[in-house]
Amino acid sequence: MSSDFQHYSFRMPNIGFQNLPLNIYIVVFGTAIFVFILSLLFCCYLIRLRHQAHKELYAYKQICAVCLEEFKPKDELGICPCKHAFHRKCLIKWLEVRKVCPLCNMPVLQLAQRHNKQDHGPPQGPLPGAENIV
């Protein structure tokens, strides 16, 4: 059986890109454009997700809950430990009167102290009774 195949020579025809039919060019070009558009849509979707996640992270809702004015790009923001954002001046005035977050009424000082304890972890000093170890 293998002796039958030895008599035939299988060669691909020598066709260059210049000799390909027009429909092949259309398919390749159309596929490339389709992939390009899909990648653009995906990039726009990722940018939108990142922007939305940033807003949710800081509870950034375009309006200061204290003065009810819209945030502007150059405004200084004050961010509570509970991640709610306000104009810095508004937050300072609010905290002079009340020591809680204007949105969730969580005590700001207690949240800040909890936040600092979580960041620093347990104290790094010597263990009790360590001075007796030889």
C-alpha positions in Angstrom: 0.0 0.0 0.0 2.8 2.4 0.8 4.4 1.6 -2.6 1.4 3.2 -4.4 2.0 6.6 -2.8 5.7 6.6 -3.7 4.8 7.1 -7.4 2.8 10.3 -6.8 4.4 13.6 -5.9 2.2 15.9 -3.8 3.2 19.5 -4.2 1.3 22.6 -3.3 0.8 25.0 -6.2 3.1 28.0 -6.1 0.6 30.8 -5.5 1.8 34.2 -4.2 -0.3 36.8 -2.4 -0.7 38.7 -5.7 -2.6 35.7 -7.2 -5.1 35.1 -4.4 -8.8 35.6 -5.3 -10.5 38.8 -4.1 -12.8 37.0 -1.7 -9.9 35.8 0.4 -8.7 39.4 0.8 -12.2 40.4 1.9 -12.4 37.6 4.4 -9.0 38.4 6.0 -9.6 42.1 6.0 -13.1 41.7 7.5 -11.9 39.4 10.2 -9.1 41.8 11.1 -11.6 44.7 11.4 -14.0 42.6 13.4 -11.2 41.7 15.9 -10.0 45.3 16.1 -13.6 46.6 16.9 -14.0 43.8 19.5 -10.7 44.8 21.2 -11.8 48.5 21.2 -15.1 47.6 22.8 -13.4 45.5 25.4 -10.9 48.3 26.3 -13.8 50.8 26.7 -15.6 48.3 28.9 -12.6 47.8 31.1 -12.0 51.6 31.4 -15.7 52.0 32.4 -15.4 49.2 35.0 -12.3 50.8 36.5 -14.0 54.2 36.7 -17.1 52.6 38.3 -15.0 50.6 40.8 -13.2 53.8 41.8 -16.5 55.6 42.4 -17.8 52.7 44.5 -14.6 52.4 46.5 -14.8 55.9 47.8 -18.6 56.2 47.7 -18.1 59.0 45.2 -21.5 60.0 44.0 -20.8 63.3 42.2 -22.4 65.4 45.0 -21.1 66.3 48.5 -23.7 65.1 51.0 -22.9 68.0 53.3 -23.3 71.0 51.0 -25.2 69.2 48.2 -22.9 70.7 45.5 -21.3 68.8 42.7 -17.7 67.8 43.0 -15.4 69.6 40.5 -12.2 68.1 39.3 -9.9 70.4 41.3 -11.9 70.1 44.6 -10.0 68.8 47.6 -11.8 65.8 49.0 -11.9 64.7 52.6 -12.4 60.9 52.9 -13.7 59.3 56.1 -12.3 56.0 57.3 -15.6 54.4 56.1 -14.5 55.5 52.5 -17.2 58.2 52.1 -16.0 61.3 50.3 -16.9 65.0 50.9 -15.4 68.4 50.2 -12.6 68.8 52.6 -13.9 72.0 54.1 -17.4 70.7 54.4 -16.1 67.6 56.2 -14.0 69.6 58.7 -17.0 71.9 59.5 -19.3 68.9 59.9 -16.8 67.1 62.2 -16.5 70.2 64.4 -20.2 69.8 65.2 -20.7 66.1 65.0 -18.0 63.4 65.3 -19.7 61.0 62.9 -19.7 60.4 59.1 -22.4 62.5 57.4 -23.7 59.5 55.4 -23.5 56.4 57.6 -23.3 58.0 61.1 -20.4 55.8 62.1 -18.1 57.5 64.7 -15.1 58.8 62.7 -12.6 58.7 65.6 -13.5 55.1 66.4 -13.2 54.0 62.8 -9.9 55.8 62.4 -8.5 54.0 65.5 -9.7 50.6 64.3 -8.2 51.3 60.9 -4.9 52.2 62.4 -4.9 49.1 64.6 -5.5 46.9 61.6 -2.7 48.5 59.7 -0.1 48.2 62.4 -1.1 44.7 63.7 -0.1 43.4 67.1 2.6 45.3 69.1 6.2 44.3 68.3 7.6 44.6 71.8 9.1 41.6 73.8 6.7 39.0 75.1 5.9 39.1 78.8 8.4 37.1 80.8 11.0 37.2 78.0 13.5 38.9 80.4 13.8 35.7 82.4 14.9 33.6 79.4 18.7 32.8 79.5 
